[in-house]
Amino acid sequence: MTSDTSTAEPARSGGPTSDTTKDPGRRLGTALPTALGEAFAEYVQLLERPGGPLDHDTVRVYRSRVAQFLRWLADADVDGDALGAAASRDWAVRDYRTYLMTVARRKPSTVNAHLTAVDDFYRRRGLGPALARREELPKAAPRALDHKGQLRWLRAVEHAAPRDKALAHVGFYAGLRIGEIVALDLDDGRKSARRGHLVVRYGKGGRYREVPLHPVLAKTIDSWLGVRAKWPGADETTALFLNRRGGRLSTRGAYDVLTTLAEDAGISVGRGGDFTPHVLRHTAGTTLTRAGTDIVLVAEILGHSVETARRYALPTEQDRQAAIERLPVDR
């Protein structure tokens, strides 16, 4: 499988470099015991494997957070083998949670995010997630584009090339995860005279689902298919979305396309901004839920559990601010 761009990132000052094979300890920015350095190198290799289910932004953040955990573990007083024994893993992760809260003084949401990355590390080692509770958080809806942001997004997408437009519309009108989008094959888009759907063969948790085609999305995919037939390698791969060399578009390639479109729309990009590709999925879920769609149907369309889908009905920060501003003032 080929891709538009490499999944490796350039070196950043004070952070990991892109070479894990020559010196995995230096990849972490500090010298590590051999076992920890090798464990991190193995993790990065699995995490950055082309065609994985995580988008580029998530890969980058998980890599950084696992690096921080292993730096802490190198100096921590932990009983047993925290890399290979379940009980020692649990003790280590619980101590790390305490460190993040009391020494690093991280917010509860940040602590939970770090523990999610550490869970991913241990899953890929075959141990599974640690038995460490999460911090209780105020309930809030996932980040989504507001009405104005949605209009800006759609207007920017309207001027995109056929492939990029279809890619953007799959995220917006079908709510697929970026890994699910690039995994689509030609025969995963099925149409009849009056209706159609996209087939997600292996979503999160291995779930299969069929997502109804929005009329705009159906038209956009048809336009892309007409162009795709003339691309290099079009007859040699079953992938719906191709890169410029004729192979399957990678998650990194799709990430670059979508974030570029967001920048064209004047939407801030990244975890500190208003947009990551996953925001399109949250936007679909939020729009469906607030339009009165039954939550069970929202969960089915997006491949969520019903409990997860209920988050789309929770208040946003904008909702809270608007509520406060309704309080009267005496002028």
DASULUR-V306414 format. One record per helix or strand. SS is the DSSP state (helix for helix, strand for strand). FROM is the first residue (numbers start at 1). TO is the last residue. If there is no record, write none. Layout:
ss->SS from->FROM to->TO
ss->SS from->FROM to->TO
This chain:
ss->helix from->24 to->27
ss->helix from->34 to->47
ss->helix from->56 to->75
ss->helix from->86 to->102
ss->helix from->108 to->124
ss->helix from->147 to->158
ss->helix from->162 to->174
ss->helix from->178 to->182
ss->strand from->185 to->185
ss->helix from->186 to->188
ss->strand from->189 to->191
ss->strand from->196 to->200
ss->helix from->204 to->206
ss->strand from->209 to->212
ss->helix from->215 to->228
ss->strand from->239 to->239
ss->strand from->242 to->242
ss->strand from->248 to->248
ss->helix from->251 to->264
ss->strand from->269 to->269
ss->strand from->275 to->275
ss->helix from->277 to->290
ss->helix from->295 to->302
ss->helix from->306 to->313
ss->helix from->317 to->325
